Amino acid sequence: MGASTISISSHCCSSSSPYPNLSSLSSHQNPNNFLFPATSPKLTTASLQFNSTAFPSIASMQDGSLAATVAGLQNEAPLKKLKDGLTSVKENTQLSNFDVNDGRSTTSITVVGASGDLAKKKIFPALFALYYEDCLPEHFTIFGYARSKMTDAELRNMVSKTLTCRIDKSENCGEKMEQFLQRCFYHSGQYDSQENFAELDKILKEHEAGRVSNRLFYLSIPPNIFVDAVKCASLSASASAGWTRVIVEKPFGRDSESSAALTKSLKQYLDEDQIFRIDHYLGKELVENLSVLRFSNLIFEPLWSRQYIRNVQLIFSEDFGTEGRGGYFDHYGIMRDIMQNHLLQILALFAMETPVSLDAEDIRNEKVKVLRSMRPIRVDDVIIGQYKSHTKGGVSYPGYTDDKTVPKNSLTPTFAAAALFIDNARWDGVPFLMKAGKALHDKRAEIRVQFRHVPGNLYNRNFGTDLDLATNELVIRVQPDEAIYLKINNKVPGLGMRLDRSNLNLLYKARYSKEIPDAYERLLLDAVEGERRLFIRSDELDAAWALFTPVLKDLEEKKKIPEYYPYGSRGPVGAHYLAARYNVKWGDLGVDE
């Protein structure tokens, strides 16, 4: 028999919204999503009243009562009732699409910082991919906003150079690309100018053409101007009837104090439900699959504890250095740039207890519990390193401080390894080892779960003194070549008794012909739909910084000198001593890797 597939949702792009084909329905689970500038700076709830006479396109319930009014959407109950009462999703009006003209809404996506690398390389291509897959609302407009002087045609030309027809149905990609570009517009303005944002608001209204407007702002700008841009957008360019949301790119501060100050400033103009703190690693396919792997497979769920797991490793490595972009990196370093957000978020998803439901708040509640249960990180449990110049194969590779954008006496780590512990009943005593670095021997991001040795293993003599050869290991490779594989012991065919470690392997590119979406595609779609599960809540952020801030300050105040390692090597030797202290070997250094 052929492999079978269980289809959970008919929504495009495997959206995480629990309401198939209602692209913005989940935004109404919280009344604060209907926001506009009030007399105070903070965006407040707009109460919109509708009736069945003025809005004949609003569906009626099967019992004859009105399906919904916007003012009555205070919880999920009306949503579920409405969903059940609709005879056809396509024949009825979406909740957020009410309008006095034609019963539709429009979504305006403004990329603030549209001329930057992130916008060109990630955001616009992700938006095009969503458009190609019919995942964006029927009525939408994309605006670029930046200080650079540019026309609509120049923006479209810039964007067109980064769009690709990577999608399976690429035969009409050129036509779709042209249609997409015709929906892209540009407005030049300062990030701290309410007047310029008011001009943007006027242009947005022209394109919205009287429809109920939903507005999403993506802040692809340096963190020091986040608050100015949010203030101007909220006071001068927020939606007057629909929802207004803001996506904020990391870094979210550089310690507990600066993070708390940033959050406090943002909340002067936005409610928590409007702030979408994006960590693109949470949109990776294999990270998304973590909860599926654990909570829907009986063979894994009972093993997910200290009784069977010896250690967990979270590994991130890049095979290139800063390469002329050291100015930003030198201010933050590898621990802030990778470990405090990407790896710690993955750790929380991996280690959390079973949530009550797949609702965003239930999942984020469990992640916060994990972070608050973690033991403060000791300086003794951290190894830092910095890559130095190295010549290999006749090619010279520069050291970190050879980068002209980096101070010559910089002690900023480009590599860090740390041992973390979760002091709760499930994970007590299990070391969670993290390491992240630049200019290493390969590029990878993975989770490695090493299980305990088999008690009284009958085949110990076949493995000699190295019992780690007999240890089962589950590897979840996030990138590149996404895969999940389990290392097991197996007899080599033949008359003798020779054992071998083999992989039960799920290689995604071999199993699935469909191309894996970019993380930004998933996260942008979730933001449009109001799905917050993969975005970071403020208390999550506080707990994460509380864990890392003390050790970061200690390292910087003592001016700890990093251990230098050659460009293209496996990193500092100290990382191996750190692992050995807890009777652990880094799994990515094995002979089968």
DRENLO-370318 format. One record per residue (C-alpha): residue number from 0; residue in three letters; z, y negated, x negated. Coordinates in nm, 3 decimals, decimal comma. Each point is the difference from the previous one (the first is absolute). Example, Ala and Ser with C-alpha at 12.3 -4.5 7.8 and 13.67 -1.06 7.14 Angstrom:
num	residuo	up	north	east
0	ALA	0,780	0,450	-1,230
1	SER	-0,066	-0,344	-0,137
This chain:
num	residuo	up	north	east
0	MET	0,000	0,000	0,000
1	GLY	-0,066	-0,357	-0,115
2	ALA	0,279	-0,240	-0,071
3	SER	0,130	-0,172	0,309
4	THR	0,096	-0,364	0,033
5	ILE	0,267	-0,137	0,232
6	SER	-0,103	-0,338	0,139
7	ILE	0,294	-0,223	0,084
8	SER	-0,170	-0,330	0,078
9	SER	-0,347	-0,109	0,100
10	HIS	0,047	-0,343	-0,154
11	CYS	-0,239	-0,110	-0,273
12	CYS	0,101	0,041	-0,363
13	SER	0,300	0,220	0,083
14	SER	0,200	-0,303	0,107
15	SER	0,374	0,041	0,012
16	SER	0,023	-0,179	0,333
17	PRO	0,146	0,230	0,270
18	TYR	-0,239	-0,151	0,255
19	PRO	-0,356	0,124	-0,068
20	ASN	-0,274	-0,262	0,031
21	LEU	0,242	-0,276	0,093
22	SER	-0,044	-0,185	-0,325
23	SER	0,267	-0,262	0,053
24	LEU	0,219	0,158	0,264
25	SER	0,292	0,070	-0,231
26	SER	0,031	-0,369	-0,075
27	HIS	0,157	-0,047	0,342
28	GLN	0,294	0,224	-0,057
29	ASN	0,186	-0,310	-0,112
30	PRO	-0,024	-0,322	0,199
31	ASN	0,027	-0,201	-0,319
32	ASN	-0,361	0,086	-0,074
33	PHE	-0,106	-0,270	0,249
34	LEU	0,079	-0,298	-0,216
35	PHE	-0,083	-0,365	-0,046
36	PRO	0,152	-0,302	-0,174
37	ALA	0,284	-0,144	0,202
38	THR	0,196	-0,319	-0,058
39	SER	0,186	0,172	-0,284
40	PRO	-0,202	0,131	-0,295
41	LYS	0,058	0,366	0,087
42	LEU	-0,260	0,171	0,215
43	THR	0,147	0,090	0,338
44	THR	-0,093	0,215	0,296
45	ALA	-0,259	-0,128	0,243
46	SER	0,047	0,128	0,349
47	LEU	-0,343	0,058	0,151
48	GLN	-0,015	0,069	0,371
49	PHE	-0,292	0,181	0,160
50	ASN	-0,069	0,117	0,355
51	SER	-0,240	0,245	0,153
52	THR	-0,200	-0,272	0,176
53	ALA	-0,070	-0,201	-0,312
54	PHE	-0,060	0,316	-0,203
55	PRO	-0,186	0,254	0,209
56	SER	-0,083	0,199	-0,312
57	ILE	0,365	0,091	-0,052
58	ALA	0,038	0,365	0,094
59	SER	0,225	0,100	0,287
60	MET	0,242	0,287	-0,019
61	GLN	-0,073	0,318	0,192
62	ASP	0,276	-0,094	0,241
63	GLY	-0,175	-0,330	0,071
64	SER	0,231	-0,230	-0,196
65	LEU	-0,126	-0,242	-0,261
66	ALA	-0,053	0,167	-0,336
67	ALA	0,176	-0,261	-0,210
68	THR	0,063	-0,364	-0,060
69	VAL	0,032	-0,128	-0,349
70	ALA	0,340	-0,145	0,072
71	GLY	0,122	0,337	0,116
72	LEU	-0,087	0,189	-0,315
73	GLN	0,355	0,018	-0,136
74	ASN	0,007	0,364	-0,106
75	GLU	-0,210	0,311	-0,034
76	ALA	0,062	0,131	0,349
77	PRO	-0,264	-0,220	0,168
78	LEU	-0,243	0,095	-0,276
79	LYS	0,036	0,369	0,062
80	LYS	-0,022	-0,051	0,375
81	LEU	-0,310	-0,212	-0,041
82	LYS	-0,164	0,253	-0,227
83	ASP	0,060	0,277	0,250
84	GLY	-0,125	-0,216	0,284
85	LEU	-0,334	-0,094	-0,151
86	THR	-0,286	0,213	0,121
87	SER	-0,216	-0,089	-0,298
88	VAL	0,096	-0,183	-0,315
89	LYS	-0,350	-0,140	-0,045
90	GLU	-0,025	-0,118	0,360
91	ASN	0,321	-0,200	-0,004
92	THR	0,120	-0,304	-0,184
93	GLN	0,216	0,035	-0,307
94	LEU	0,337	-0,161	0,037
95	SER	-0,052	-0,256	-0,273
96	ASN	-0,350	-0,083	0,124
97	PHE	0,086	-0,196	0,314
98	ASP	-0,204	-0,318	0,028
99	VAL	-0,088	-0,242	0,276
100	ASN	-0,370	0,037	-0,077
101	ASP	-0,083	0,365	-0,044
102	GLY	0,324	0,194	-0,040
103	ARG	-0,043	0,031	-0,375
104	SER	0,184	-0,123	-0,306
105	THR	-0,128	-0,075	-0,346
106	THR	0,155	0,071	-0,339
107	SER	-0,037	-0,247	-0,285
108	ILE	0,075	0,134	-0,349
109	THR	0,049	-0,272	-0,261
110	VAL	0,007	0,101	-0,366
111	VAL	0,202	-0,273	-0,173
112	GLY	-0,111	0,003	-0,363
113	ALA	-0,346	0,130	0,085
114	SER	-0,152	-0,087	-0,338
115	GLY	0,244	0,218	-0,196
116	ASP	-0,057	0,346	-0,147
117	LEU	0,217	0,184	0,253
118	ALA	-0,191	-0,149	0,293
119	LYS	-0,339	0,074	-0,152
120	LYS	0,075	0,350	-0,129
121	LYS	0,233	0,137	0,267
122	ILE	0,050	-0,204	0,317
123	PHE	-0,358	-0,084	0,101
124	PRO	-0,131	0,350	-0,086
125	ALA	0,285	0,154	0,204
126	LEU	-0,080	-0,223	0,297
127	PHE	-0,365	0,098	-0,021
128	ALA	0,088	0,370	-0,011
129	LEU	0,214	-0,045	0,313
130	TYR	-0,285	-0,185	0,171
131	TYR	-0,246	0,274	-0,095
132	GLU	0,226	0,264	0,151
133	ASP	0,041	-0,208	0,322
134	CYS	0,370	-0,043	-0,064
135	LEU	0,019	-0,375	0,041
136	PRO	0,029	-0,165	0,343
137	GLU	-0,323	-0,073	0,186
138	HIS	0,045	-0,373	-0,046
139	PHE	0,109	-0,099	-0,350
140	THR	-0,069	-0,266	-0,261
141	ILE	0,084	0,002	-0,371
142	PHE	0,075	-0,325	-0,179
143	GLY	0,039	-0,061	-0,368
144	TYR	0,237	-0,281	-0,094
145	ALA	0,050	-0,127	-0,354
146	ARG	-0,002	-0,316	-0,208
147	SER	-0,346	0,069	-0,142
148	LYS	-0,288	-0,191	0,155
149	MET	-0,232	0,249	0,160
150	THR	-0,240	0,027	0,294
151	ASP	-0,017	0,284	0,250
152	ALA	-0,318	0,122	-0,171
153	GLU	0,167	-0,005	-0,342
154	LEU	0,297	0,199	0,131
155	ARG	-0,233	0,258	0,154
156	ASN	-0,192	0,029	-0,324
157	MET	0,325	0,047	-0,195
158	VAL	0,130	0,260	0,244
159	SER	-0,330	0,190	0,021
160	LYS	0,019	0,081	-0,371
161	THR	0,319	0,203	0,051
162	LEU	-0,093	0,187	0,318
163	THR	-0,113	0,359	-0,040
164	CYS	-0,158	0,257	0,228
165	ARG	0,246	0,271	-0,100
166	ILE	0,035	0,123	0,356
167	ASP	-0,156	0,326	0,122
168	LYS	-0,223	-0,167	0,261
169	SER	-0,154	-0,224	-0,262
170	GLU	-0,354	0,010	0,145
171	ASN	0,061	-0,323	0,196
172	CYS	0,241	-0,154	-0,246
173	GLY	-0,229	-0,291	-0,088
174	GLU	-0,030	-0,102	0,363
175	LYS	0,376	0,026	0,054
176	MET	0,063	-0,195	-0,317
177	GLU	-0,215	-0,287	0,123
178	GLN	0,179	0,001	0,335
179	PHE	0,334	-0,006	-0,177
180	LEU	-0,097	-0,287	-0,228
181	GLN	-0,110	-0,206	0,299
182	ARG	0,361	0,016	0,120
183	CYS	0,133	-0,136	-0,329
184	PHE	0,061	-0,373	-0,036
185	TYR	0,167	-0,227	-0,251
186	HIS	0,224	-0,305	0,007
187	SER	0,122	-0,180	-0,309
188	GLY	0,349	-0,142	-0,010
189	GLN	0,326	-0,033	-0,188
190	TYR	0,266	0,265	0,054
191	ASP	0,270	-0,260	0,065
192	SER	-0,199	-0,229	0,232
193	GLN	0,083	0,007	0,370
194	GLU	-0,301	-0,223	0,057
195	ASN	-0,236	0,253	-0,160
196	PHE	0,150	0,285	0,202
197	ALA	-0,036	-0,213	0,315
198	GLU	-0,370	-0,032	-0,084
199	LEU	-0,012	0,380	-0,035
200	ASP	0,171	0,033	0,338
201	LYS	-0,267	-0,218	0,161
202	ILE	-0,280	0,211	-0,148
203	LEU	0,174	0,325	0,102
204	LYS	0,024	-0,125	0,358
205	GLU	-0,373	-0,069	0,003
206	HIS	-0,068	0,361	-0,097
207	GLU	0,263	0,133	0,241
208	ALA	-0,194	-0,167	0,282
209	GLY	0,284	-0,018	0,246
210	ARG	0,112	0,360	-0,039
211	VAL	0,364	0,089	-0,054
212	SER	0,037	-0,020	-0,377
213	ASN	0,173	0,240	-0,235
214	ARG	0,026	-0,120	-0,359
215	LEU	0,068	0,190	-0,320
216	PHE	0,051	-0,184	-0,329
217	TYR	-0,027	0,195	-0,326
218	LEU	0,174	-0,185	-0,285
219	SER	-0,202	0,098	-0,307
220	ILE	0,160	-0,278	-0,204
221	PRO	0,270	-0,035	-0,270
222	PRO	0,355	0,051	0,133
223	ASN	0,111	-0,351	-0,096
224	ILE	-0,216	-0,144	0,281
225	PHE	0,076	0,260	0,270
226	VAL	0,246	-0,224	0,183
227	ASP	-0,225	-0,307	-0,005
228	ALA	-0,291	0,197	0,145
229	VAL	0,219	0,165	0,265
230	LYS	0,147	-0,333	0,101
231	CYS	-0,341	-0,161	0,043
232	ALA	-0,149	0,300	0,178
233	SER	0,291	0,031	0,242
234	LEU	0,019	-0,370	0,085
235	SER	-0,372	-0,075	0,009
236	ALA	-0,204	0,318	0,046
237	SER	0,199	0,264	0,187
238	ALA	-0,128	0,157	0,320
239	SER	0,087	-0,195	0,312
240	ALA	0,008	0,304	0,228
241	GLY	-0,048	0,334	-0,177
242	TRP	0,180	0,131	-0,307
243	THR	0,023	-0,151	-0,347
244	ARG	0,068	0,223	-0,302
245	VAL	0,013	-0,061	-0,373
246	ILE	-0,063	0,259	-0,273
247	VAL	0,190	-0,080	-0,320
248	GLU	-0,107	0,160	-0,328
249	LYS	0,253	0,109	-0,260
250	PRO	0,188	-0,104	-0,206
251	PHE	0,273	-0,085	0,247
252	GLY	0,215	-0,187	-0,251
253	ARG	0,108	0,128	-0,341
254	ASP	0,368	0,076	0,078
255	SER	0,244	0,009	0,290
256	GLU	0,057	-0,377	0,002
257	SER	-0,364	-0,109	-0,008
258	SER	-0,097	0,268	0,253
259	ALA	0,273	-0,110	0,241
260	ALA	-0,104	-0,363	-0,044
261	LEU	-0,364	0,088	0,074
262	THR	0,096	0,195	0,312
263	LYS	0,224	-0,283	0,122
264	SER	-0,280	-0,253	-0,051
265	LEU	-0,258	0,213	0,178
266	LYS	0,234	0,050	0,294
267	GLN	0,020	-0,375	0,053
268	TYR	-0,353	0,025	0,134
269	LEU	-0,047	0,365	0,096
270	ASP	0,195	0,273	0,175
271	GLU	0,055	0,327	-0,188
272	ASP	-0,247	0,176	0,230
273	GLN	-0,274	-0,238	-0,111
274	ILE	0,049	0,062	-0,374
275	PHE	-0,199	0,295	-0,138
276	ARG	0,105	0,058	-0,363
277	ILE	-0,279	0,210	-0,140
278	ASP	0,043	0,265	-0,268
279	HIS	-0,344	0,156	-0,028
280	TYR	0,142	0,326	-0,137
281	LEU	0,150	0,073	0,340
282	GLY	-0,354	0,013	0,136
283	LYS	-0,112	0,271	-0,241
284	GLU	-0,114	0,317	0,176
285	LEU	0,237	0,232	-0,185
286	VAL	0,297	-0,230	0,055
287	GLU	-0,085	-0,004	0,371
288	ASN	-0,013	0,379	-0,012
289	LEU	0,353	0,032	-0,138
290	SER	0,171	0,010	0,338
291	VAL	-0,266	0,234	0,142
292	LEU	0,043	0,239	-0,291
293	ARG	0,375	0,004	0,037
294	PHE	0,070	-0,028	0,370
295	SER	-0,283	0,214	0,141
296	ASN	0,015	0,296	-0,243
297	LEU	0,285	0,244	0,037
298	ILE	-0,045	0,131	-0,354
299	PHE	0,094	-0,339	-0,149
300	GLU	0,260	-0,156	0,228
301	PRO	0,281	0,255	-0,073
302	LEU	-0,062	-0,037	-0,376
303	TRP	0,026	-0,381	-0,002
304	SER	0,353	-0,031	-0,139
305	ARG	0,224	0,043	-0,303
306	GLN	0,033	0,372	0,073
307	TYR	-0,357	0,072	-0,105
308	ILE	-0,132	-0,310	-0,179
309	ARG	0,104	-0,051	-0,362
310	ASN	-0,160	-0,339	-0,057
311	VAL	-0,264	-0,234	0,138
312	GLN	-0,236	-0,199	-0,222
313	LEU	-0,196	-0,309	0,102
314	ILE	-0,264	-0,076	-0,260
315	PHE	-0,236	-0,295	-0,028
316	SER	-0,224	-0,054	-0,301
317	GLU	-0,299	-0,216	-0,082
318	ASP	-0,238	0,057	-0,291
319	PHE	-0,062	-0,372	-0,055
320	GLY	0,209	-0,299	-0,100
321	THR	0,025	-0,355	0,132
322	GLU	-0,342	-0,090	-0,141
323	GLY	0,023	-0,377	0,026
324	ARG	0,214	-0,004	0,314
325	GLY	0,338	0,006	-0,166
326	GLY	0,116	-0,337	0,133
327	TYR	0,111	0,137	0,336
328	PHE	0,117	0,333	-0,138
329	ASP	0,216	-0,152	-0,273
330	HIS	0,206	-0,184	0,262
331	TYR	0,080	0,322	0,186
332	GLY	-0,037	0,307	-0,223
333	ILE	-0,064	0,360	0,098
334	MET	0,334	0,057	0,177
335	ARG	-0,053	-0,284	0,245
336	ASP	-0,375	0,054	0,027
337	ILE	0,003	0,375	0,069
338	MET	0,342	0,164	0,016
339	GLN	0,198	-0,232	0,228
340	ASN	-0,270	0,010	0,267
341	HIS	-0,269	0,271	-0,023
342	LEU	0,208	0,285	-0,140
343	LEU	0,323	-0,087	0,177
344	GLN	-0,178	-0,017	0,336
345	ILE	-0,153	0,344	-0,061
346	LEU	0,342	0,133	-0,100
347	ALA	0,152	-0,130	0,326
348	LEU	-0,273	0,165	0,208
349	PHE	0,041	0,324	-0,193
350	ALA	0,380	0,018	0,025
351	MET	0,069	-0,140	0,348
352	GLU	0,155	0,203	0,279
353	THR	-0,207	0,100	0,302
354	PRO	-0,054	-0,318	0,205
355	VAL	0,067	0,000	0,373
356	SER	-0,371	-0,063	0,060
357	LEU	-0,311	-0,125	-0,175
358	ASP	0,074	-0,348	0,125
359	ALA	-0,013	-0,257	-0,280
360	GLU	0,361	-0,107	0,034
361	ASP	0,132	0,358	0,005
362	ILE	-0,183	0,079	-0,323
363	ARG	0,104	-0,323	-0,169
364	ASN	0,362	0,058	0,106
365	GLU	0,002	0,332	-0,186
366	LYS	-0,157	-0,154	-0,311
367	VAL	0,269	-0,267	-0,010
368	LYS	0,270	0,269	0,020
369	VAL	-0,146	0,169	-0,307
370	LEU	-0,015	-0,323	-0,198
371	ARG	0,356	-0,094	0,092
372	SER	0,121	0,347	-0,103
373	MET	-0,139	-0,031	-0,351
374	ARG	0,229	-0,031	-0,300
375	PRO	-0,029	-0,326	-0,199
376	ILE	-0,235	0,048	-0,296
377	ARG	0,171	0,003	-0,339
378	VAL	-0,162	-0,150	-0,308
379	ASP	0,062	0,332	-0,178
380	ASP	-0,225	0,166	0,257
381	VAL	-0,295	-0,228	-0,073
382	ILE	-0,253	0,017	-0,284
383	ILE	-0,238	-0,290	-0,053
384	GLY	-0,306	-0,017	-0,223
385	GLN	-0,290	-0,224	-0,094
386	TYR	-0,340	0,112	-0,122
387	LYS	-0,122	-0,099	-0,344
388	SER	-0,346	-0,003	-0,155
389	HIS	-0,156	0,331	-0,093
390	THR	-0,324	0,124	-0,151
391	LYS	-0,149	0,319	0,136
392	GLY	-0,343	0,145	-0,062
393	GLY	-0,099	-0,310	-0,190
394	VAL	0,086	-0,223	0,294
395	SER	0,281	-0,255	-0,030
396	TYR	0,212	-0,063	0,307
397	PRO	0,209	-0,321	0,015
398	GLY	0,376	-0,010	0,042
399	TYR	0,171	-0,174	0,291
400	THR	0,087	-0,314	-0,199
401	ASP	-0,359	-0,016	-0,133
402	ASP	-0,097	-0,115	0,349
403	LYS	-0,049	-0,377	-0,024
404	THR	0,166	-0,048	0,340
405	VAL	0,323	0,165	-0,125
406	PRO	0,262	-0,176	-0,219
407	LYS	0,003	0,142	-0,353
408	ASN	0,374	0,074	0,010
409	SER	-0,001	0,153	0,349
410	LEU	0,248	0,282	0,066
411	THR	-0,143	0,072	0,347
412	PRO	-0,021	0,378	0,051
413	THR	-0,337	0,155	0,074
414	PHE	0,167	0,341	0,042
415	ALA	0,324	0,102	0,166
416	ALA	0,169	0,328	0,087
417	ALA	0,315	0,026	0,208
418	ALA	0,230	0,262	0,152
419	LEU	0,113	-0,075	0,355
420	PHE	0,244	0,184	0,225
421	ILE	0,054	0,008	0,376
422	ASP	0,365	0,049	0,087
423	ASN	-0,028	0,178	0,332
424	ALA	0,044	0,356	0,121
425	ARG	-0,365	0,095	-0,029
426	TRP	-0,071	-0,127	-0,352
427	ASP	0,336	-0,013	-0,179
428	GLY	-0,054	0,070	-0,371
429	VAL	-0,380	0,025	0,012
430	PRO	-0,159	-0,230	-0,260
431	PHE	-0,295	-0,206	0,123
432	LEU	-0,188	-0,092	-0,315
433	MET	-0,246	-0,290	0,005
434	LYS	-0,236	-0,108	-0,269
435	ALA	-0,275	-0,258	0,003
436	GLY	-0,208	-0,144	-0,277
437	LYS	-0,318	-0,169	-0,117
438	ALA	-0,233	0,100	-0,284
439	LEU	0,095	0,368	0,024
440	HIS	-0,212	0,309	-0,061
441	ASP	-0,123	0,036	0,359
442	LYS	-0,001	-0,157	0,344
443	ARG	0,204	0,165	0,272
444	ALA	0,251	-0,049	0,278
445	GLU	0,183	0,305	0,128
446	ILE	0,318	0,153	0,135
447	ARG	0,121	0,319	-0,168
448	VAL	0,267	0,213	0,165
449	GLN	0,151	0,256	-0,236
450	PHE	0,191	0,277	0,174
451	ARG	0,300	0,189	-0,133
452	HIS	-0,028	0,322	-0,196
453	VAL	0,006	0,326	0,192
454	PRO	0,354	0,144	-0,033
455	GLY	-0,002	0,327	-0,194
456	ASN	-0,376	-0,010	-0,041
457	LEU	-0,122	0,353	-0,072
458	TYR	-0,283	-0,138	-0,212
459	ASN	0,199	-0,224	-0,231
460	ARG	-0,094	0,210	-0,301
461	ASN	-0,366	-0,071	0,073
462	PHE	0,061	-0,372	-0,038
463	GLY	0,217	0,024	-0,311
464	THR	0,255	-0,273	-0,053
465	ASP	-0,201	-0,273	0,176
466	LEU	0,111	0,044	0,361
467	ASP	-0,196	-0,312	0,098
468	LEU	-0,313	0,212	-0,024
469	ALA	0,131	0,191	0,301
470	THR	0,086	-0,307	0,206
471	ASN	-0,193	-0,074	0,313
472	GLU	-0,131	-0,355	0,020
473	LEU	-0,155	-0,194	0,287
474	VAL	-0,235	-0,278	-0,112
475	ILE	-0,125	-0,276	0,230
476	ARG	-0,268	-0,189	-0,190
477	VAL	-0,048	-0,344	0,154
478	GLN	-0,282	-0,099	-0,236
479	PRO	-0,250	0,075	-0,140
480	ASP	-0,157	0,312	0,161
481	GLU	0,253	0,019	0,282
482	ALA	0,154	0,346	0,023
483	ILE	0,303	0,204	0,100
484	TYR	0,069	0,314	-0,197
485	LEU	0,285	0,245	-0,040
486	LYS	0,060	0,181	-0,326
487	ILE	0,098	0,361	0,051
488	ASN	0,052	0,303	-0,222
489	ASN	-0,266	0,265	0,024
490	LYS	-0,090	0,328	-0,169
491	VAL	-0,311	-0,009	-0,214
492	PRO	-0,237	0,282	0,112
493	GLY	0,012	0,299	-0,232
494	LEU	0,207	0,303	-0,091
495	GLY	0,270	-0,193	-0,180
496	MET	0,270	-0,224	0,146
497	ARG	-0,107	-0,345	-0,108
498	LEU	0,099	-0,299	0,211
499	ASP	-0,184	-0,324	0,040
500	ARG	0,060	-0,331	0,175
501	SER	-0,262	-0,063	0,265
502	ASN	-0,066	-0,285	0,239
503	LEU	-0,027	0,017	0,375
504	ASN	-0,226	-0,300	0,012
505	LEU	-0,109	-0,242	0,270
506	LEU	-0,252	-0,224	-0,172
507	TYR	-0,095	-0,263	0,254
508	LYS	-0,358	-0,055	-0,115
509	ALA	-0,065	0,375	0,025
510	ARG	0,172	0,046	0,339
511	TYR	-0,109	-0,317	0,176
512	SER	-0,351	-0,144	-0,013
513	LYS	0,111	-0,330	0,154
514	GLU	0,073	-0,271	-0,253
515	ILE	0,363	-0,107	-0,018
516	PRO	0,050	-0,357	0,124
517	ASP	0,130	-0,262	-0,239
518	ALA	0,368	-0,082	0,048
519	TYR	-0,084	-0,358	0,098
520	GLU	-0,213	0,126	0,288
521	ARG	0,292	0,190	0,151
522	LEU	0,245	-0,285	-0,048
523	LEU	-0,232	-0,270	0,134
524	LEU	-0,071	0,211	0,307
525	ASP	0,373	0,052	0,054
526	ALA	0,063	-0,374	-0,030
527	VAL	-0,267	-0,076	0,260
528	GLU	0,154	0,261	0,231
529	GLY	0,357	-0,112	-0,062
530	GLU	0,103	0,334	-0,152
531	ARG	0,279	-0,073	-0,251
532	ARG	0,086	0,348	-0,125
533	LEU	-0,165	-0,048	-0,342
534	PHE	0,123	-0,355	-0,054
535	ILE	0,330	-0,093	-0,163
536	ARG	0,283	-0,139	0,209
537	SER	0,229	-0,270	-0,142
538	ASP	0,306	0,228	-0,021
539	GLU	-0,209	0,259	-0,187
540	LEU	-0,095	-0,269	-0,246
541	ASP	0,363	-0,108	-0,040
542	ALA	0,113	0,358	-0,069
543	ALA	-0,278	0,058	-0,253
544	TRP	0,081	-0,316	-0,194
545	ALA	0,373	0,074	0,012
546	LEU	-0,078	0,322	-0,185
547	PHE	-0,215	-0,153	-0,276
548	THR	0,129	-0,355	-0,047
549	PRO	0,318	0,085	-0,199
550	VAL	-0,179	0,219	-0,255
551	LEU	-0,289	-0,247	-0,035
552	LYS	0,241	-0,285	-0,069
553	ASP	0,195	0,213	-0,247
554	LEU	-0,315	0,090	-0,194
555	GLU	-0,118	-0,361	-0,010
556	GLU	0,335	-0,156	-0,088
557	LYS	0,050	0,245	-0,287
558	LYS	-0,364	-0,052	-0,106
559	LYS	-0,042	0,372	-0,041
560	ILE	-0,290	0,076	-0,231
561	PRO	-0,249	0,246	0,152
562	GLU	-0,104	0,314	-0,181
563	TYR	-0,354	-0,046	-0,124
564	TYR	-0,262	0,263	0,072
565	PRO	-0,367	0,020	-0,104
566	TYR	-0,269	-0,103	0,249
567	GLY	-0,131	0,319	0,164
568	SER	0,305	0,214	-0,080
569	ARG	0,241	0,179	0,234
570	GLY	0,253	-0,281	-0,021
571	PRO	0,332	-0,047	-0,181
572	VAL	0,181	0,303	-0,136
573	GLY	0,317	-0,129	0,166
574	ALA	-0,138	0,102	0,340
575	HIS	0,017	0,366	-0,107
576	TYR	0,361	-0,037	-0,115
577	LEU	0,087	-0,158	0,336
578	ALA	-0,148	0,296	0,188
579	ALA	0,164	0,251	-0,235
580	ARG	0,339	-0,159	0,073
581	TYR	-0,034	0,137	0,353
582	ASN	-0,160	0,328	-0,110
583	VAL	-0,340	-0,112	0,121
584	LYS	-0,349	0,010	-0,152
585	TRP	-0,265	-0,244	0,114
586	GLY	-0,245	0,205	0,200
587	ASP	-0,308	-0,200	-0,093
588	LEU	0,030	0,115	-0,361
589	GLY	-0,051	0,369	0,073
590	VAL	-0,277	0,203	-0,157
591	ASP	-0,166	0,055	0,341
592	GLU	-0,037	-0,373	0,059
